[in-house]
Amino acid sequence: MKVEIGPLNNYSSSKELIDAINNWILYYNNTRIQAKLNGHSPVEYRQMAA
C-alpha cells in the first residue's frame, strides 16, 4: 500500500490521506483482478461462491 499511495508527505491534509487510503481499499477489494481467482476481483469471487 505504501508504494501505491505514495509517500505520506505528498498529502496536504489528513483528510486527503484518509481519502486516498479509503479509495485504495475500495480498489483493492472491489476492482483489482486476481489471476488466482480466475480473473475476478475478490468481491466477485466471493459472490460467485455464495
Backbone as JSON Lines, residues from 0, in Angstrom:
{"i":0,"aa":"M","n":[0.82,-1.18,0.0],"ca":[0.0,0.0,0.0],"c":[0.87,1.26,0.0]}
{"i":1,"aa":"K","n":[1.98,1.23,0.71],"ca":[2.85,2.4,0.76],"c":[3.32,2.79,-0.64]}
{"i":2,"aa":"V","n":[3.62,1.81,-1.45],"ca":[4.1,2.1,-2.8],"c":[2.97,2.66,-3.66]}
{"i":3,"aa":"E","n":[1.78,2.14,-3.5],"ca":[0.69,2.53,-4.38],"c":[0.08,3.89,-4.06]}
{"i":4,"aa":"I","n":[0.06,4.29,-2.78],"ca":[-0.48,5.62,-2.48],"c":[0.61,6.67,-2.36]}
{"i":5,"aa":"G","n":[1.86,6.27,-2.36],"ca":[2.97,7.2,-2.34],"c":[3.36,7.63,-0.95]}
{"i":6,"aa":"P","n":[4.39,8.46,-0.87],"ca":[4.86,8.94,0.44],"c":[3.79,9.76,1.16]}
{"i":7,"aa":"L","n":[3.77,9.66,2.46],"ca":[2.76,10.35,3.24],"c":[2.88,11.87,3.15]}
{"i":8,"aa":"N","n":[4.09,12.37,2.9],"ca":[4.25,13.81,2.83],"c":[3.74,14.4,1.51]}
{"i":9,"aa":"N","n":[3.22,13.57,0.6],"ca":[2.61,14.07,-0.63],"c":[1.2,14.61,-0.4]}
{"i":10,"aa":"Y","n":[0.65,14.38,0.77],"ca":[-0.73,14.77,1.07],"c":[-0.72,16.01,1.96]}
{"i":11,"aa":"S","n":[-1.55,16.98,1.6],"ca":[-1.53,18.26,2.32],"c":[-2.36,18.24,3.6]}
{"i":12,"aa":"S","n":[-3.24,17.25,3.75],"ca":[-4.04,17.18,4.97],"c":[-4.31,15.71,5.32]}
{"i":13,"aa":"S","n":[-4.71,15.5,6.55],"ca":[-5.01,14.13,6.97],"c":[-6.25,13.61,6.24]}
{"i":14,"aa":"K","n":[-7.21,14.49,5.94],"ca":[-8.42,14.07,5.21],"c":[-8.05,13.58,3.81]}
{"i":15,"aa":"E","n":[-7.14,14.26,3.16],"ca":[-6.7,13.85,1.83],"c":[-6.03,12.47,1.88]}
{"i":16,"aa":"L","n":[-5.23,12.23,2.9],"ca":[-4.58,10.93,3.07],"c":[-5.61,9.85,3.37]}
{"i":17,"aa":"I","n":[-6.55,10.13,4.25],"ca":[-7.6,9.16,4.58],"c":[-8.42,8.82,3.35]}
{"i":18,"aa":"D","n":[-8.75,9.81,2.53],"ca":[-9.49,9.56,1.29],"c":[-8.69,8.68,0.34]}
{"i":19,"aa":"A","n":[-7.39,8.92,0.24],"ca":[-6.53,8.1,-0.62],"c":[-6.49,6.66,-0.13]}
{"i":20,"aa":"I","n":[-6.4,6.47,1.17],"ca":[-6.38,5.12,1.73],"c":[-7.71,4.42,1.5]}
{"i":21,"aa":"N","n":[-8.81,5.12,1.73],"ca":[-10.13,4.53,1.5],"c":[-10.33,4.15,0.04]}
{"i":22,"aa":"N","n":[-9.89,5.01,-0.87],"ca":[-10.0,4.7,-2.31],"c":[-9.16,3.48,-2.66]}
{"i":23,"aa":"W","n":[-7.97,3.37,-2.06],"ca":[-7.12,2.22,-2.33],"c":[-7.76,0.94,-1.82]}
{"i":24,"aa":"I","n":[-8.36,0.99,-0.63],"ca":[-9.02,-0.19,-0.06],"c":[-10.2,-0.62,-0.94]}
{"i":25,"aa":"L","n":[-10.99,0.35,-1.4],"ca":[-12.11,0.02,-2.29],"c":[-11.62,-0.62,-3.58]}
{"i":26,"aa":"Y","n":[-10.55,-0.05,-4.16],"ca":[-9.98,-0.63,-5.38],"c":[-9.47,-2.05,-5.1]}
{"i":27,"aa":"Y","n":[-8.73,-2.21,-4.01],"ca":[-8.11,-3.5,-3.7],"c":[-9.16,-4.6,-3.52]}
{"i":28,"aa":"N","n":[-10.28,-4.28,-2.91],"ca":[-11.3,-5.28,-2.63],"c":[-12.32,-5.45,-3.74]}
{"i":29,"aa":"N","n":[-12.59,-4.42,-4.51],"ca":[-13.7,-4.47,-5.46],"c":[-13.3,-4.49,-6.93]}
{"i":30,"aa":"T","n":[-12.17,-3.93,-7.28],"ca":[-11.83,-3.76,-8.69],"c":[-10.64,-4.61,-9.13]}
{"i":31,"aa":"R","n":[-9.67,-4.74,-8.27],"ca":[-8.42,-5.42,-8.6],"c":[-8.69,-6.86,-9.03]}
{"i":32,"aa":"I","n":[-8.19,-7.21,-10.18],"ca":[-8.41,-8.56,-10.72],"c":[-7.25,-9.46,-10.31]}
{"i":33,"aa":"Q","n":[-7.6,-10.65,-9.86],"ca":[-6.61,-11.62,-9.41],"c":[-6.57,-12.81,-10.37]}
{"i":34,"aa":"A","n":[-5.41,-13.14,-10.84],"ca":[-5.26,-14.31,-11.71],"c":[-5.62,-15.58,-10.96]}
{"i":35,"aa":"K","n":[-5.26,-15.68,-9.69],"ca":[-5.55,-16.9,-8.93],"c":[-7.04,-17.05,-8.62]}
{"i":36,"aa":"L","n":[-7.83,-15.98,-8.84],"ca":[-9.28,-16.05,-8.66],"c":[-9.99,-16.13,-10.02]}
{"i":37,"aa":"N","n":[-9.3,-16.67,-10.99],"ca":[-9.82,-16.85,-12.35],"c":[-10.24,-15.53,-13.0]}
{"i":38,"aa":"G","n":[-9.46,-14.48,-12.76],"ca":[-9.71,-13.2,-13.41],"c":[-10.82,-12.38,-12.78]}
{"i":39,"aa":"H","n":[-11.18,-12.69,-11.55],"ca":[-12.24,-11.95,-10.86],"c":[-11.64,-11.15,-9.71]}
{"i":40,"aa":"S","n":[-12.38,-10.12,-9.3],"ca":[-11.97,-9.38,-8.11],"c":[-12.35,-10.22,-6.89]}
{"i":41,"aa":"P","n":[-11.77,-9.92,-5.72],"ca":[-12.11,-10.7,-4.52],"c":[-13.61,-10.69,-4.2]}
{"i":42,"aa":"V","n":[-14.26,-9.55,-4.37],"ca":[-15.7,-9.46,-4.08],"c":[-16.5,-10.32,-5.06]}
{"i":43,"aa":"E","n":[-16.17,-10.23,-6.35],"ca":[-16.87,-11.05,-7.36],"c":[-16.71,-12.54,-7.06]}
{"i":44,"aa":"Y","n":[-15.5,-12.92,-6.68],"ca":[-15.23,-14.33,-6.41],"c":[-16.05,-14.83,-5.22]}
{"i":45,"aa":"R","n":[-16.13,-14.01,-4.16],"ca":[-16.92,-14.4,-3.0],"c":[-18.39,-14.5,-3.35]}
{"i":46,"aa":"Q","n":[-18.89,-13.59,-4.21],"ca":[-20.3,-13.64,-4.6],"c":[-20.6,-14.88,-5.43]}
{"i":47,"aa":"M","n":[-19.66,-15.29,-6.25],"ca":[-19.85,-16.5,-7.06],"c":[-19.87,-17.74,-6.18]}
{"i":48,"aa":"A","n":[-19.11,-17.73,-5.09],"ca":[-19.02,-18.89,-4.23],"c":[-20.24,-19.04,-3.33]}
{"i":49,"aa":"A","n":[-20.97,-17.94,-3.12],"ca":[-22.13,-17.99,-2.22],"c":[-23.34,-18.61,-2.88]}
